């Protein structure tokens, strides 16, 4: 079904060629883009001789709801979660391609705002949105693939944590989880700065992109993006490295974060410490450093690494926080 002449156009009113022509001028050309969108494939420079590649998918009704935020929010968020993965390897993002599945009834204006959201996140970083694909489907799906440049660095893997190393984190923790809880509860938030801030953090996370290469240059031994919660992702690092990671007490290591979340937790009757430990989607960076290395700007110590005990590689929350970890974090296929 297409729109009538007095209604706003939907994607079914335009051909694929017309749709691409409507949003392609909104997309940025990056510093590494040699041949942008418009041909069968883009061409992107790889001066290092290697590409760092990451891909993620956002599915309507599973990762986002159109009644919760704008199309610009969805575009920015789709870009951010991929760009953070590149930063977590110690690289600079350079180029992005996007696959879109759109119901025919999707307003064209929504699609254009999605493109603007992608551009708002990518253009300041010099990242080009260099192509992709369009398809019709039952719900909106945004599939993003990002490439990055290591600039001669060795990639920082999850597997480099060693006993005695310091665990540190850059960026936000728990804010997106709090924002999701507010939206899910239908709690009004526009008049309350604390609540509005966490909703904004869920709709548009702000990963510390520059902190990834800076951590690599400062000697980070292991690093990863925290997308599924601190406990779950620190556990992944522990297993990859064959070590045990001991988290410092939240009330000490993350006291400012806890203080920012507590007013929202009181409004919801929720547990702010649980958001910090198990809430995902903030896309901060978790890294380990040798104990004699100063932490780079933006990182704060939140734990230590020790040899794995009889239980094997794992993450161990502080005894003071054990009651707050009722679930380890986000899992796409489990409750």
Secondary structure by P-SEA (a helix, b strand, c coil): cccccccccccccccaaaaaaaccccccccccccccccccbbbbbccccbbbbbbbbbbcccccccccccaaaaaaaaaaaaaaaaaaacccccbbbbbbbbcccccaaaaaaaaaaaaaacccccccccccccccccbbbbbbbbbbbcccccccccccccccbbbbbccccaaaaaaaaaaaacccccccaaaaaaaaaaaccccccaaaaaaaaacccccccccccaaaaaaaaaaaacbbbbbcccccccaaaaaaaaaaaaaacccaaaaaccccccccccccccccccccccccccccccccccccccccccccccccccccccccccc
